[in-house]
Amino acid sequence: MPSPDIIIIGAGSAGCTLAHLLQHQHGYSVTLIEPETAETPELHAVPETDRIRPARWLKLLGSSSDWNYATETSMPLSGRSLKCPRGRGVGGSSRINAMIWFQPTDDDFEMFSVAAADARWSTESLRSAYEAAEQLVQPEPARWISEPAERFLQAASPFGTAMVYRRMNRNGRRWSPAALITDSPGVQTIRATVDRILFRNDQAIGVQLADGSKITASKRVILSAGSIASPAILMRSGIGPRDCLRDAGGQAWLDAAEVGQHLQDHLVMPVVFSTDQAARFDLNVSPRDLVRFDALGRGPLTSNIAEAGGLFAEDALQIHVTPTHYLRFPQPSSPAAMTIAVNATKPKSRGQLAIRSLDASAAPQIDPGYLTDPADVETTIAGVKLARSIAMQSPLKNWTGHELVPGMKRDSDEAIAKSISRYAQTLYHPVGTCGLGRVVDADLSVIGTQQLSVVDASVFPELTLGNPNAMVITLAVLFASQLINGLSLDQ
């Protein structure tokens, strides 16, 4: 088999976008590598209803479409370990997420521009790449929103930029960048696990798979396996903190101390209110709703659950509103409820990722360092108070019932902080483990290597203000355009 021009490791949002742009639009030969799912190696190895109905994404968490990772136990989280969902299969985490399309802000673009310190990363270039990404994805407005979301939009408007989130949907149905591979038949997709990257001196020349077979690339290897897998693959390849690799039974030929460091994630605190039984959101479908969805792509079956929210408190807080009990839905016993979930948009806490061994099947050690900086606790407390203030505004006031979580009796800062420690959850936004300016340079090339790049959320200098997937695809578009223009492909 002839060597492709480019090997892309990881078929998530970035990998699928890159493969499509580089092969379908510009003619490079591309091999895309993604591990198999437990059921079959098909592109969408999940039940039809879960595959296309946006509201059923929660059913995919913990399934064979999820790597089912977990964080280390955390004292600031009352000794809890949190589930750390990561999508498995073509489409990556876009297979199992809430499909929110959150447009990067000017502050987000500026963050990347400053970290890159390169004219090619100007805010204008990033904005142009975002516009191209939006044309590729074609996110659509919500086709239905629940009564709790409608009431929230009115109640929250005096406090900040309340909005209904756009979705990565087509005709009301789930859509993921996996579809870009379907549209690019020239991309060779291999379902296998990458053990390590192969080098000739400091030049990446291909990959070795877990079964021992090897694939070489004539021009470049691109890591797009995400904030968890990309640094783990670098470490198994001998690139990472020397002590960490030694403890895992390996040896660093490139002592890259920043690999796996600066892990960040959005930590969300749900403020849950009871509602009348008539407003209860249910995954069970009525014949009428099924007809509306099948024929028109409309109605409650198009809900992604996380329907509305926005940025508040001068962009220090993001809100996600659901017509459900955040901690109990979709359990059958979940009561009628709505949630106003709050998170610090720019947490100061940092964690790290490390490999436990050189075994590619071994789960890495994931420690996001949640709430280790007291400022994040203070910001989240302010968020809980904001959610309560919004709930006291018309038309939510007198419509919601009791505050179920954390409960109004927990009204002091100390009591709210204890509730955050007990109830806060991940928003599934890990970033930063191969940071721009620390692990990769302005070409997104791994510093100290040749012909090896990382293009995914791991290169984020910090978290974006909102949901990061739109920015991930924007980076893929920007990188592809630079590669196509010859800035780094033929080094």
WOFEN-V135065 format. One record per run of one state. SS is the DSSP state (~ for helix, > for strand, _ for the rest). FROM is the first residue (numbers start at 0). LEN is the number of residues. If there is no record, write none. Layout:
ss->SS from->FROM len->LEN
ss->SS from->FROM len->LEN
This chain:
ss->_ from->0 len->3
ss->> from->3 len->6
ss->_ from->9 len->3
ss->~ from->12 len->13
ss->_ from->25 len->4
ss->> from->29 len->5
ss->_ from->34 len->13
ss->~ from->47 len->5
ss->> from->52 len->1
ss->~ from->53 len->7
ss->_ from->60 len->5
ss->> from->65 len->1
ss->_ from->66 len->2
ss->> from->68 len->2
ss->_ from->70 len->3
ss->> from->73 len->1
ss->~ from->74 len->3
ss->_ from->77 len->2
ss->> from->79 len->1
ss->_ from->80 len->2
ss->> from->82 len->2
ss->_ from->84 len->2
ss->> from->86 len->1
ss->_ from->87 len->4
ss->~ from->91 len->4
ss->_ from->95 len->4
ss->> from->99 len->2
ss->_ from->101 len->4
ss->~ from->105 len->11
ss->_ from->116 len->2
ss->~ from->118 len->3
ss->_ from->121 len->1
ss->~ from->122 len->15
ss->_ from->137 len->2
ss->> from->139 len->1
ss->_ from->140 len->6
ss->~ from->146 len->10
ss->_ from->156 len->3
ss->> from->159 len->5
ss->_ from->164 len->1
ss->> from->165 len->2
ss->_ from->167 len->1
ss->> from->168 len->2
ss->_ from->170 len->2
ss->> from->172 len->2
ss->_ from->174 len->3
ss->~ from->177 len->5
ss->_ from->182 len->5
ss->> from->187 len->4
ss->_ from->191 len->2
ss->> from->193 len->7
ss->_ from->200 len->2
ss->> from->202 len->7
ss->_ from->209 len->4
ss->> from->213 len->10
ss->_ from->223 len->2
ss->~ from->225 len->11
ss->_ from->236 len->2
ss->> from->238 len->2
ss->_ from->240 len->1
ss->~ from->241 len->6
ss->_ from->247 len->6
ss->> from->253 len->2
ss->_ from->255 len->5
ss->> from->260 len->4
ss->_ from->264 len->2
ss->> from->266 len->8
ss->_ from->274 len->2
ss->~ from->276 len->3
ss->_ from->279 len->7
ss->~ from->286 len->10
ss->_ from->296 len->3
ss->~ from->299 len->3
ss->_ from->302 len->5
ss->> from->307 len->5
ss->_ from->312 len->4
ss->> from->316 len->6
ss->_ from->322 len->14
ss->> from->336 len->8
ss->_ from->344 len->6
ss->> from->350 len->4
ss->_ from->354 len->10
ss->> from->364 len->3
ss->_ from->367 len->6
ss->~ from->373 len->18
ss->_ from->391 len->11
ss->> from->402 len->3
ss->_ from->405 len->7
ss->~ from->412 len->11
ss->_ from->423 len->1
ss->> from->424 len->2
ss->_ from->426 len->4
ss->> from->430 len->1
ss->_ from->431 len->4
ss->> from->435 len->1
ss->_ from->436 len->3
ss->> from->439 len->1
ss->_ from->440 len->4
ss->> from->444 len->2
ss->_ from->446 len->3
ss->> from->449 len->1
ss->_ from->450 len->1
ss->> from->451 len->3
ss->_ from->454 len->2
ss->~ from->456 len->3
ss->_ from->459 len->9
ss->~ from->468 len->16
ss->_ from->484 len->7
